[in-house]
Amino acid sequence: MTTKKEQRRLKIKFHIRKSVNGTAERPRLSVYRSNKQIYAQVINDLTGTTLAAASSAGLEKMAKIEQAKKVGELVAQKATAAGIQQVVFDRNGYLYHGRVQALADGAREGGLKF
């Protein structure tokens, strides 16, 4: 059974995913946020493959905002190593503030263009 908050997020997520698709030229940077960790993947939706991924699971203990920024920098570093410069940002139904915004800022500082 899902809560109203989860249902709201899923409704927003499906609305966003109608227009946000990753291609080979501009893959999708997808964010998943749990209570303790944050994850980011760069996905090519045409082939259904993950091109780069990073998470806060292996990082040292720090504030969640700092962790999110570090994950954004890590995924940007891995994406540029794979030859990706531009992405489309998929916030996955989460509001664009706090950890999601920090991850996006870290990815921009790492060299990705949204």
All heavy atoms as an XYZ file, in Angstrom:
883
protein
N       0.851     -1.178      0.000
C       0.000      0.000      0.000
C       0.893      1.235      0.000
O       1.783      1.360      0.831
C      -0.850     -0.057      1.257
C      -1.856      1.007      1.368
S      -3.444      0.285      1.009
C      -4.400      1.735      0.978
N       0.664      2.099     -0.920
C       1.472      3.313     -0.990
C       0.761      4.447     -0.275
O      -0.465      4.496     -0.199
C       1.721      3.717     -2.451
O       0.466      3.936     -3.084
C       2.498      2.669     -3.196
N       1.558      5.366      0.230
C       0.986      6.514      0.915
C       0.606      7.579     -0.100
O       0.971      7.504     -1.272
C       1.991      7.096      1.922
O       3.133      7.548      1.199
C       2.409      6.064      2.940
N      -0.103      8.588      0.340
C      -0.514      9.662     -0.557
C       0.700     10.419     -1.098
O       0.696     10.856     -2.238
C      -1.449     10.632      0.164
C      -2.815     10.077      0.387
C      -3.732     11.132      0.929
C      -5.129     10.574      1.071
N      -6.100     11.602      1.376
N       1.722     10.543     -0.275
C       2.932     11.240     -0.712
C       3.609     10.480     -1.853
O       4.035     11.066     -2.846
C       3.881     11.380      0.473
C       5.013     12.332      0.270
C       5.780     12.486      1.567
C       6.677     13.674      1.540
N       7.407     13.851      2.774
N       3.688      9.152     -1.733
C       4.295      8.333     -2.786
C       3.443      8.355     -4.050
O       3.973      8.403     -5.162
C       4.476      6.899     -2.303
C       5.537      6.742     -1.248
C       5.561      5.340     -0.660
O       4.736      4.498     -1.054
O       6.403      5.102      0.210
N       2.123      8.324     -3.894
C       1.238      8.376     -5.050
C       1.395      9.697     -5.795
O       1.411      9.727     -7.028
C      -0.219      8.196     -4.617
C      -0.549      6.798     -4.171
C      -1.944      6.706     -3.580
O      -2.552      7.712     -3.244
N      -2.447      5.486     -3.447
N       1.534     10.791     -5.052
C       1.730     12.100     -5.646
C       3.030     12.136     -6.437
O       3.079     12.611     -7.565
C       1.746     13.174     -4.567
C       1.906     14.577     -5.085
C       2.184     15.535     -3.910
N       3.068     16.562     -4.355
C       4.390     16.494     -4.442
N       5.025     15.412     -4.081
N       5.116     17.493     -4.885
N       4.103     11.589     -5.845
C       5.396     11.575     -6.516
C       5.345     10.739     -7.786
O       5.886     11.125     -8.823
C       6.491     11.046     -5.587
C       7.883     11.149     -6.211
C       8.950     10.568     -5.328
N       9.006      9.133     -5.347
C       9.571      8.391     -6.314
N      10.126      8.965     -7.342
N       9.588      7.086     -6.234
N       4.687      9.576     -7.726
C       4.583      8.725     -8.902
C       3.770      9.382    -10.012
O       4.095      9.254    -11.192
C       3.972      7.372     -8.527
C       4.867      6.463     -7.690
C       4.129      5.197     -7.299
C       6.141      6.121     -8.430
N       2.727     10.104     -9.647
C       1.920     10.809    -10.637
C       2.762     11.880    -11.335
O       2.728     12.004    -12.559
C       0.715     11.443     -9.948
C      -0.254     12.092    -10.874
C      -1.443     12.614    -10.109
C      -2.391     13.354    -11.017
N      -3.513     13.936    -10.284
N       3.530     12.629    -10.573
C       4.415     13.642    -11.145
C       5.493     12.978    -11.994
O       5.829     13.450    -13.083
C       5.042     14.503    -10.032
C       3.967     15.333     -9.339
C       6.128     15.406    -10.579
C       4.435     16.011     -8.077
N       6.030     11.857    -11.513
C       7.082     11.141    -12.236
C       6.605     10.714    -13.623
O       7.299     10.918    -14.617
C       7.515      9.916    -11.429
C       8.494      9.023    -12.142
C       8.797      7.792    -11.325
C       9.693      6.850    -12.091
N      10.089      5.715    -11.299
N       5.429     10.122    -13.708
C       4.912      9.668    -14.992
C       4.617     10.845    -15.923
O       4.791     10.747    -17.129
C       3.678      8.794    -14.814
C       3.983      7.478    -14.161
C       3.254      7.022    -13.088
C       5.032      6.688    -14.620
C       3.534      5.811    -12.484
C       5.332      5.469    -14.014
C       4.584      5.041    -12.950
N       4.180     11.963    -15.366
C       3.942     13.157    -16.172
C       5.255     13.679    -16.758
O       5.304     14.070    -17.923
C       3.267     14.233    -15.323
C       2.952     15.475    -16.079
N       1.927     15.554    -16.982
C       3.544     16.688    -16.086
C       1.892     16.760    -17.507
N       2.871     17.473    -16.976
N       6.319     13.672    -15.961
C       7.632     14.131    -16.421
C       8.190     13.183    -17.472
O       8.727     13.610    -18.498
C       8.611     14.247    -15.229
C       8.206     15.390    -14.313
C      10.039     14.447    -15.712
C       8.963     15.419    -13.010
N       8.042     11.873    -17.252
C       8.656     10.881    -18.139
C       8.006     10.846    -19.522
O       8.566     10.293    -20.458
C       8.592      9.496    -17.508
C       9.549      9.322    -16.370
C      10.997      9.213    -16.837
N      11.211      7.907    -17.405
C      11.706      7.684    -18.606
N      12.064      8.668    -19.354
N      11.860      6.469    -19.050
N       6.803     11.452    -19.664
C       6.194     11.536    -20.982
C       7.034     12.394    -21.913
O       7.089     12.140    -23.109
C       4.788     12.119    -20.890
C       3.742     11.120    -20.486
C       2.367     11.669    -20.739
C       1.774     12.194    -19.466
N       0.418     12.688    -19.602
N       7.682     13.414    -21.370
C       8.431     14.345    -22.213
C       9.944     14.199    -22.083
O      10.666     14.648    -22.969
C       8.033     15.780    -21.870
O       8.370     16.056    -20.527
N      10.445     13.591    -21.027
C      11.893     13.477    -20.819
C      12.349     12.076    -21.210
O      12.013     11.101    -20.554
C      12.262     13.759    -19.340
C      13.731     13.521    -19.095
C      11.884     15.169    -18.965
N      13.086     11.994    -22.307
C      13.635     10.729    -22.768
C      15.113     10.902    -23.061
O      15.527     11.934    -23.589
C      12.922     10.230    -24.032
C      11.570      9.651    -23.715
O      11.406      8.968    -22.722
N      10.597      9.951    -24.548
N      15.891      9.903    -22.732
C      17.317      9.949    -22.994
C      17.648      9.325    -24.334
O      17.113      8.281    -24.690
N      18.522      9.962    -25.082
C      18.982      9.442    -26.362
C      20.479      9.198    -26.265
O      21.093      9.423    -25.224
C      18.690     10.438    -27.495
O      19.407     11.643    -27.239
C      17.212     10.739    -27.611
N      21.073      8.770    -27.362
C      22.515      8.539    -27.361
C      23.264      9.862    -27.255
O      24.308      9.946    -26.608
C      22.927      7.796    -28.623
N      22.731     10.923    -27.876
C      23.388     12.230    -27.817
C      23.169     12.913    -26.474
O      24.065     13.555    -25.948
C      22.861     13.151    -28.928
C      23.122     12.678    -30.335
C      22.087     11.661    -30.799
O      20.919     11.755    -30.369
O      22.455     10.761    -31.570
N      21.942     12.813    -25.951
C      21.597     13.431    -24.662
C      20.917     12.403    -23.775
O      19.687     12.307    -23.735
C      20.669     14.620    -24.864
C      21.386     15.836    -25.416
C      20.477     17.015    -25.418
N      20.152     17.369    -24.039
C      19.815     18.578    -23.649
N      19.744     19.536    -24.510
N      19.540     18.829    -22.400
N      21.694     11.612    -23.035
C      21.077     10.634    -22.135
C      20.390     11.314    -20.954
O      20.581     12.502    -20.695
C      22.241      9.766    -21.684
C      23.462     10.467    -22.070
C      23.127     11.517    -23.056
N      19.613     10.536    -20.241
C      18.831     11.047    -19.115
C      19.594     10.841    -17.814
O      20.063      9.749    -17.528
C      17.497     10.286    -19.083
C      16.591     10.609    -17.938
C      15.237      9.959    -18.146
N      15.313      8.527    -18.344
C      15.063      7.617    -17.390
N      14.721      7.997    -16.188
N      15.145      6.344    -17.674
N      19.723     11.913    -17.025
C      20.323     11.828    -15.689
C      19.183     11.665    -14.694
O      18.458     12.605    -14.402
C      21.148     13.072    -15.370
C      21.718     13.179    -13.961
C      22.667     12.020    -13.668
C      22.429     14.488    -13.760
N      19.007     10.449    -14.187
C      17.906     10.126    -13.295
C      18.389     10.107    -11.847
O      19.466      9.600    -11.546
C      17.332      8.760    -13.663
O      16.283      8.422    -12.796
N      17.573     10.650    -10.950
C      17.915     10.765     -9.528
C      16.936      9.934     -8.718
O      15.728      9.989     -8.949
C      17.837     12.240     -9.075
C      18.070     12.362     -7.591
C      18.820     13.081     -9.837
N      17.456      9.154     -7.778
C      16.613      8.472     -6.799
C      17.119      8.852     -5.417
O      18.323      8.825     -5.156
C      16.645      6.947     -6.956
C      15.839      6.277     -5.878
C      14.453      6.328     -5.888
C      16.464      5.627     -4.822
C      13.709      5.739     -4.890
C      15.726      5.040     -3.811
C      14.349      5.099     -3.858
O      13.621      4.532     -2.849
N      16.183      9.203     -4.559
C      16.531      9.681     -3.235
C      15.802      8.834     -2.204
O      14.585      8.715     -2.229
C      16.087     11.147     -3.160
C      16.139     11.806     -1.841
C      15.754     13.271     -1.982
N      14.343     13.496     -2.243
C      13.424     13.618     -1.306
N      13.734     13.520     -0.046
N      12.164     13.835     -1.632
N      16.581      8.218     -1.302
C      15.968      7.496     -0.184
C      16.217      8.314      1.086
O      16.770      9.399      1.032
C      16.555      6.092     -0.060
O      17.887      6.143      0.379
N      15.816      7.776      2.209
C      16.003      8.529      3.452
C      17.474      8.698      3.810
O      17.862      9.715      4.360
C      15.280      7.840      4.609
C      13.787      8.030      4.527
O      13.308      8.961      3.906
N      13.049      7.123      5.143
N      18.299      7.698      3.485
C      19.699      7.750      3.886
C      20.659      7.989      2.731
O      21.735      8.527      2.937
C      20.084      6.442      4.581
C      19.377      6.234      5.892
C      19.865      4.990      6.571
C      19.175      4.814      7.911
N      19.630      3.615      8.604
N      20.320      7.562      1.523
C      21.240      7.618      0.390
C      20.621      8.394     -0.763
O      19.420      8.665     -0.777
C      21.597      6.195     -0.095
C      22.061      5.242      0.970
C      23.386      5.613      1.594
O      24.173      6.350      1.020
N      23.647      5.092      2.784
N      21.468      8.709     -1.746
C      21.007      9.312     -2.992
C      21.766      8.650     -4.134
O      22.955      8.332     -3.991
C      21.155     10.847     -2.996
C      20.433     11.454     -4.193
C      22.601     11.270     -2.948
C      20.115     12.915     -4.022
N      21.066      8.381     -5.221
C      21.632      7.658     -6.346
C      21.400      8.453     -7.617
O      20.373      9.129     -7.752
C      20.954      6.288     -6.500
C      20.955      5.454     -5.250
C      19.946      5.563     -4.305
C      21.980      4.549     -4.994
C      19.938      4.803     -3.151
C      21.986      3.777     -3.840
C      20.963      3.915     -2.933
O      20.961      3.162     -1.792
N      22.326      8.341     -8.572
C      22.178      9.000     -9.866
C      22.644      8.052    -10.961
O      23.644      7.348    -10.792
C      22.983     10.288     -9.906
N      21.914      8.026    -12.065
C      22.264      7.197    -13.209
C      22.137      8.021    -14.476
O      21.212      8.828    -14.599
C      21.310      6.009    -13.349
C      21.449      4.942    -12.332
C      20.498      3.793    -12.632
O      19.425      3.989    -13.178
N      20.908      2.600    -12.266
N      23.032      7.781    -15.419
C      22.922      8.349    -16.753
C      22.465      7.211    -17.659
O      23.151      6.205    -17.793
C      24.267      8.936    -17.227
C      24.156      9.467    -18.630
C      24.727     10.028    -16.273
N      21.265      7.378    -18.262
C      20.601      6.276    -18.951
C      20.315      6.645    -20.402
O      19.820      7.738    -20.685
C      19.263      5.937    -18.250
C      19.501      5.622    -16.781
C      18.553      4.790    -18.950
C      18.259      5.615    -15.951
N      20.604      5.714    -21.313
C      20.186      5.819    -22.702
C      18.884      5.036    -22.829
O      18.886      3.814    -22.762
C      21.263      5.258    -23.638
C      20.895      5.352    -25.097
O      19.789      5.747    -25.445
N      21.821      4.992    -25.951
N      17.763      5.727    -23.001
C      16.460      5.067    -23.026
C      16.200      4.312    -24.327
O      15.349      3.424    -24.359
C      15.346      6.088    -22.798
C      15.310      6.562    -21.356
O      15.530      5.737    -20.466
O      15.066      7.757    -21.132
N      16.902      4.648    -25.386
C      16.686      3.947    -26.653
C      17.153      2.498    -26.576
O      16.509      1.597    -27.101
C      17.407      4.673    -27.796
C      16.928      6.099    -28.068
C      17.746      6.729    -29.177
C      15.447      6.103    -28.423
N      18.291      2.284    -25.892
C      18.803      0.929    -25.742
C      18.520      0.347    -24.360
O      18.698     -0.845    -24.147
C      20.320      0.891    -25.986
O      20.965      1.753    -25.050
C      20.660      1.327    -27.394
N      18.106      1.190    -23.426
C      17.810      0.719    -22.077
C      19.043      0.389    -21.269
O      19.007     -0.499    -20.421
N      20.138      1.100    -21.512
C      21.389      0.822    -20.812
C      21.777      1.979    -19.909
O      21.508      3.137    -20.211
C      22.534      0.561    -21.809
O      22.660      1.701    -22.664
C      22.277     -0.666    -22.633
N      22.443      1.636    -18.822
C      22.994      2.629    -17.919
C      24.427      2.901    -18.336
O      25.251      1.991    -18.394
C      22.953      2.119    -16.465
O      21.596      1.892    -16.101
C      23.558      3.125    -15.520
N      24.733      4.162    -18.628
C      26.055      4.534    -19.118
C      27.003      4.913    -17.987
O      28.203      4.696    -18.081
C      25.926      5.694    -20.101
C      24.945      5.448    -21.256
C      24.745      6.713    -22.059
C      25.426      4.313    -22.125
N      26.469      5.506    -16.910
C      27.275      5.881    -15.747
C      26.351      5.925    -14.535
O      25.165      6.221    -14.659
C      27.923      7.243    -15.959
N      26.900      5.613    -13.378
C      26.104      5.623    -12.149
C      26.983      5.969    -10.968
O      28.188      5.696    -10.975
C      25.447      4.272    -11.929
N      26.376      6.575     -9.952
C      27.087      6.896     -8.711
C      26.068      6.928     -7.575
O      24.884      7.178     -7.800
C      27.794      8.243     -8.818
N      26.542      6.639     -6.377
C      25.667      6.705     -5.209
C      26.463      7.159     -3.996
O      27.686      7.150     -3.998
C      25.029      5.343     -4.931
O      25.972      4.461     -4.397
N      25.732      7.522     -2.968
C      26.369      7.976     -1.737
C      26.639      6.817     -0.784
O      27.106      7.043      0.329
C      25.480      9.013     -1.051
O      24.245      8.430     -0.694
N      26.369      5.593     -1.203
C      26.522      4.436     -0.314
C      27.973      4.220      0.109
O      28.231      3.825      1.230
C      25.976      3.188     -0.987
N      28.936      4.494     -0.751
C      30.328      4.246     -0.417
C      31.077      5.456      0.106
O      32.258      5.359      0.409
N      30.396      6.588      0.205
C      31.065      7.812      0.650
C      31.163      7.864      2.167
O      30.410      7.205      2.883
C      30.301      9.038      0.154
C      30.201      9.211     -1.364
C      29.357     10.433     -1.679
C      31.576      9.337     -1.977
N      32.099      8.693      2.654
C      32.228      8.857      4.097
C      31.046      9.660      4.640
O      30.320     10.298      3.897
C      33.545      9.540      4.455
C      33.625     11.002      4.090
C      34.221     11.263      2.724
O      34.604     10.298      2.035
O      34.281     12.439      2.339
N      30.867      9.622      5.946
C      29.759     10.313      6.593
C      29.941     11.814      6.471
O      30.999     12.356      6.780
C      29.691      9.956      8.078
C      28.994      8.657      8.340
C      27.540      8.795      8.054
C      26.726      8.050      9.080
N      25.342      8.005      8.749
N      28.888     12.490      5.984
C      28.837     13.947      5.912
C      27.371     14.334      5.824
O      26.499     13.467      5.818
C      29.641     14.462      4.719
C      29.197     13.954      3.378
S      30.158     14.552      1.997
C      31.522     13.438      2.014
N      27.096     15.615      5.764
C      25.714     16.067      5.646
C      25.115     15.570      4.330
O      25.820     15.371      3.349
C      25.657     17.586      5.711
N      23.808     15.367      4.314
C      23.149     14.798      3.142
C      23.276     15.700      1.919
O      23.420     15.218      0.798
C      21.671     14.537      3.441
C      21.453     13.390      4.400
C      19.980     13.186      4.627
C      19.731     12.090      5.629
N      18.303     11.892      5.879
N      23.246     17.009      2.125
C      23.388     17.953      1.004
C      24.790     17.828      0.403
O      24.958     17.825     -0.815
C      23.136     19.392      1.488
C      21.712     19.555      2.010
C      23.428     20.397      0.389
C      20.663     19.787      0.969
N      25.792     17.723      1.259
C      27.168     17.571      0.776
C      27.339     16.238      0.053
O      28.037     16.152     -0.961
C      28.148     17.676      1.938
C      28.192     19.036      2.588
C      29.017     19.033      3.868
O      29.733     18.049      4.122
O      28.931     20.029      4.605
N      26.705     15.187      0.573
C      26.749     13.884     -0.091
C      26.147     13.976     -1.487
O      26.706     13.453     -2.447
C      25.959     12.843      0.700
C      26.740     12.130      1.754
C      25.920     11.010      2.376
O      24.697     10.949      2.234
N      26.589     10.127      3.082
N      25.017     14.649     -1.607
C      24.349     14.768     -2.901
C      25.220     15.527     -3.893
O      25.320     15.143     -5.062
C      23.005     15.471     -2.732
N      25.867     16.579     -3.437
C      26.749     17.347     -4.319
C      27.924     16.491     -4.781
O      28.314     16.510     -5.946
C      27.244     18.598     -3.602
C      27.947     19.558     -4.499
C      28.102     20.899     -3.837
C      28.626     21.873     -4.859
N      28.316     23.229     -4.553
N      28.469     15.703     -3.864
C      29.588     14.814     -4.196
C      29.151     13.747     -5.212
O      29.902     13.428     -6.138
C      30.098     14.159     -2.909
C      31.360     13.397     -3.062
C      32.534     14.334     -3.181
C      33.812     13.537     -3.022
N      34.965     14.324     -3.354
N      27.950     13.200     -5.046
C      27.435     12.199     -5.986
C      27.254     12.828     -7.366
O      27.560     12.212     -8.390
C      26.111     11.587     -5.476
C      25.434     10.757     -6.540
C      26.377     10.746     -4.245
N      26.772     14.083     -7.422
C      26.643     14.781     -8.693
C      27.981     14.946     -9.387
O      28.099     14.757    -10.602
N      29.011     15.288     -8.619
C      30.347     15.425     -9.199
C      30.875     14.078     -9.684
O      31.497     13.988    -10.748
C      31.299     16.033     -8.174
C      30.982     17.478     -7.842
C      31.770     18.015     -6.653
O      32.534     17.232     -6.034
O      31.609     19.201     -6.324
N      30.621     13.010     -8.910
C      31.080     11.671     -9.300
C      30.412     11.184    -10.581
O      31.075     10.651    -11.471
C      30.821     10.666     -8.177
C      31.743     10.715     -6.974
C      31.229      9.780     -5.879
C      33.147     10.340     -7.368
N      29.102     11.376    -10.690
C      28.403     10.913    -11.886
C      28.821     11.751    -13.095
O      28.931     11.224    -14.209
C      26.874     10.887    -11.681
C      26.256     12.252    -11.738
C      26.214      9.965    -12.675
N      29.108     13.031    -12.893
C      29.589     13.869    -13.999
C      30.966     13.413    -14.457
O      31.247     13.363    -15.658
C      29.627     15.334    -13.570
N      31.803     13.057    -13.509
C      33.150     12.572    -13.836
C      33.070     11.266    -14.639
O      33.758     11.100    -15.649
C      33.928     12.366    -12.538
C      35.370     12.019    -12.704
C      36.036     11.855    -11.346
O      35.490     11.190    -10.456
N      37.191     12.452    -11.182
N      32.208     10.345    -14.208
C      32.062      9.073    -14.918
C      31.430      9.272    -16.295
O      31.786      8.584    -17.256
C      31.225      8.101    -14.091
C      31.947      7.607    -12.856
C      31.093      6.652    -12.071
C      31.816      6.162    -10.828
N      31.016      5.194    -10.061
N      30.495     10.216    -16.397
C      29.834     10.463    -17.676
C      30.804     11.094    -18.675
O      30.809     10.716    -19.851
C      28.620     11.364    -17.481
N      31.624     12.037    -18.233
C      32.583     12.648    -19.149
C      33.646     11.633    -19.568
O      34.140     11.690    -20.691
C      33.253     13.886    -18.528
O      33.801     13.550    -17.259
C      32.267     15.023    -18.375
N      33.971     10.691    -18.693
C      34.904      9.629    -19.067
C      34.291      8.720    -20.134
O      35.008      8.157    -20.960
C      35.295      8.807    -17.842
N      32.953      8.603    -20.130
C      32.262      7.800    -21.138
C      31.957      8.608    -22.395
O      31.337      8.090    -23.324
C      30.962      7.240    -20.555
N      32.363      9.878    -22.426
C      32.174     10.709    -23.613
C      30.852     11.439    -23.664
O      30.391     11.822    -24.733
N      30.228     11.661    -22.522
C      28.928     12.333    -22.469
C      29.135     13.744    -21.937
O      29.733     13.934    -20.884
C      27.956     11.561    -21.558
C      27.753     10.154    -22.091
C      26.642     12.290    -21.419
C      27.183      9.201    -21.092
N      28.629     14.732    -22.679
C      28.752     16.127    -22.274
C      27.408     16.747    -21.893
O      27.345     17.577    -21.006
C      29.381     16.959    -23.403
C      30.782     16.531    -23.762
C      31.756     16.669    -22.603
O      31.671     17.632    -21.843
N      32.645     15.706    -22.449
N      26.331     16.340    -22.594
C      25.009     16.913    -22.354
C      24.045     15.831    -21.897
O      24.070     14.709    -22.411
C      24.460     17.554    -23.624
C      25.182     18.813    -24.016
C      24.476     19.499    -25.167
O      23.749     18.867    -25.924
N      24.685     20.788    -25.294
N      23.187     16.187    -20.947
C      22.167     15.268    -20.440
C      20.847     16.012    -20.281
O      20.820     17.248    -20.289
C      22.570     14.645    -19.081
C      23.782     13.764    -19.210
C      22.792     15.707    -18.032
N      19.772     15.267    -20.144
C      18.497     15.834    -19.725
C      18.271     15.378    -18.282
O      18.543     14.232    -17.939
C      17.328     15.409    -20.643
C      17.431     16.075    -21.977
C      17.256     13.923    -20.792
N      17.808     16.272    -17.440
C      17.696     15.992    -16.012
C      16.308     15.464    -15.692
O      15.294     16.084    -16.011
C      17.982     17.262    -15.203
C      18.088     17.028    -13.739
C      19.140     16.297    -13.208
C      17.140     17.520    -12.868
C      19.253     16.077    -11.851
C      17.238     17.314    -11.508
C      18.294     16.588    -11.005
N      16.266     14.298    -15.053
C      15.021     13.675    -14.617
C      15.011     13.682    -13.094
O      15.716     12.901    -12.468
C      14.941     12.248    -15.159
C      13.702     11.512    -14.696
O      12.764     12.165    -14.200
O      13.681     10.278    -14.839
N      14.210     14.560    -12.525
C      14.170     14.662    -11.062
C      13.310     13.579    -10.439
O      13.207     13.478     -9.224
C      13.715     16.046    -10.630
C      12.370     16.450    -11.117
C      12.079     17.909    -10.791
N      10.838     18.330    -11.412
C       9.657     18.265    -10.825
N       9.554     17.799     -9.597
N       8.578     18.666    -11.452
N      12.661     12.761    -11.263
C      11.969     11.558    -10.820
C      10.796     11.847     -9.887
O      10.488     11.059     -9.000
C      12.961     10.600    -10.152
C      12.732      9.172    -10.533
O      11.793      8.850    -11.250
N      13.590      8.305    -10.055
N      10.150     12.984    -10.061
C       8.991     13.317     -9.241
C       9.318     14.046     -7.958
O       8.417     14.485     -7.248
N      10.582     14.194     -7.631
C      10.974     14.925     -6.421
C      10.973     16.413     -6.714
O      11.190     16.839     -7.851
C      12.372     14.503     -5.957
C      12.498     13.042     -5.648
C      13.249     12.199     -6.453
C      11.855     12.487     -4.557
C      13.370     10.861     -6.180
C      11.961     11.140     -4.272
C      12.718     10.335     -5.090
O      12.819      9.004     -4.812
N      10.755     17.217     -5.690
C      10.822     18.659     -5.853
C      12.267     19.078     -6.096
O      13.195     18.471     -5.561
C      10.282     19.368     -4.620
C       8.804     19.138     -4.307
C       8.430     19.834     -3.014
C       7.935     19.616     -5.446
N      12.454     20.118     -6.901
C      13.802     20.564     -7.247
C      14.299     21.531     -6.176
O      14.346     22.747     -6.353
C      13.806     21.232     -8.623
C      15.186     21.579     -9.098
C      16.011     20.608     -9.621
C      15.657     22.880     -9.023
C      17.277     20.911    -10.052
C      16.927     23.195     -9.452
C      17.725     22.218     -9.963
O      18.988     22.521    -10.394
N      14.631     20.977     -5.030
C      15.305     21.734     -3.983
C      15.973     20.747     -3.047
O      15.750     19.539     -3.136
C      14.340     22.656     -3.231
C      13.466     21.949     -2.237
N      12.274     21.366     -2.600
C      13.605     21.706     -0.929
C      11.721     20.811     -1.537
N      12.512     20.989     -0.508
N      16.844     21.229     -2.196
C      17.516     20.359     -1.241
C      18.530     19.457     -1.909
O      19.386     19.899     -2.667
N      18.417     18.162     -1.644
C      19.409     17.199     -2.148
C      19.373     17.042     -3.658
O      20.406     16.873     -4.299
C      19.197     15.841     -1.486
C      19.550     15.844     -0.022
C      19.649     14.458      0.513
N      18.337     13.878      0.771
C      18.114     12.590      0.935
N      19.098     11.734      0.845
N      16.915     12.142      1.185
N      18.185     17.120     -4.257
C      18.078     16.982     -5.710
C      18.759     18.161     -6.394
O      19.511     17.994     -7.360
C      16.591     16.861     -6.130
C      16.451     16.830     -7.631
C      15.969     15.625     -5.507
N      18.541     19.353     -5.880
C      19.185     20.536     -6.441
C      20.696     20.496     -6.226
O      21.470     20.862     -7.116
C      18.599     21.799     -5.821
C      19.150     23.072     -6.424
C      18.518     24.305     -5.815
O      17.730     24.208     -4.877
N      18.861     25.446     -6.347
N      21.138     20.016     -5.071
C      22.572     19.916     -4.792
C      23.230     18.922     -5.746
O      24.346     19.168     -6.229
C      22.805     19.499     -3.344
N      22.561     17.815     -6.038
C      23.105     16.842     -6.989
C      23.228     17.466     -8.378
O      24.235     17.299     -9.061
C      22.217     15.600     -7.042
C      22.788     14.426     -7.834
C      22.527     13.138     -7.092
C      22.208     14.357     -9.211
N      22.206     18.202     -8.798
C      22.239     18.851    -10.114
C      23.356     19.885    -10.179
O      24.079     19.970    -11.181
C      20.898     19.504    -10.410
N      23.533     20.660     -9.114
C      24.609     21.655     -9.087
C      25.974     20.983     -9.134
O      26.888     21.453     -9.818
C      24.497     22.533     -7.835
C      23.277     23.436     -7.884
O      22.747     23.671     -8.997
O      22.855     23.912     -6.802
N      26.131     19.874     -8.419
C      27.390     19.142     -8.440
C      27.689     18.571     -9.822
O      28.831     18.582    -10.281
N      26.643     18.102    -10.520
C      26.837     17.578    -11.874
C      27.225     18.696    -12.835
O      28.066     18.507    -13.714
C      25.566     16.878    -12.353
N      26.634     19.877    -12.658
C      27.006     21.020    -13.506
C      28.448     21.433    -13.256
O      29.182     21.746    -14.189
C      26.076     22.195    -13.241
C      24.740     22.068    -13.891
C      23.942     23.363    -13.800
N      22.584     23.135    -14.198
C      21.566     23.008    -13.358
N      21.746     23.072    -12.064
N      20.356     22.809    -13.815
N      28.852     21.449    -11.991
C      30.234     21.795    -11.663
C      31.202     20.745    -12.190
O      32.332     21.057    -12.520
C      30.399     21.936    -10.149
C      29.759     23.169     -9.578
C      29.873     23.243     -8.070
O      30.622     22.441     -7.489
O      29.208     24.098     -7.465
N      30.735     19.500    -12.297
C      31.564     18.432    -12.828
C      31.728     18.473    -14.334
O      32.521     17.736    -14.893
N      30.949     19.324    -15.012
C      31.124     19.496    -16.446
C      29.951     19.084    -17.299
O      30.015     19.212    -18.522
N      28.856     18.606    -16.722
C      27.689     18.233    -17.530
C      26.852     19.463    -17.837
O      26.726     20.366    -17.012
C      26.831     17.203    -16.804
C      27.403     15.791    -16.674
C      26.424     14.910    -15.937
C      27.701     15.210    -18.028
N      26.275     19.476    -19.022
C      25.372     20.554    -19.421
C      23.951     19.993    -19.484
O      23.729     18.970    -20.101
C      25.781     21.099    -20.783
C      27.095     21.834    -20.763
C      27.342     22.480    -22.099
C      28.657     23.180    -22.252
N      29.603     23.157    -21.237
N      23.016     20.721    -18.860
C      21.621     20.277    -18.840
C      20.858     21.010    -19.929
O      21.076     22.131    -20.222
C      20.954     20.591    -17.514
C      21.475     19.772    -16.362
C      22.695     19.179    -16.380
C      20.700     19.623    -15.244
C      23.162     18.442    -15.324
C      21.143     18.885    -14.169
C      22.384     18.300    -14.202
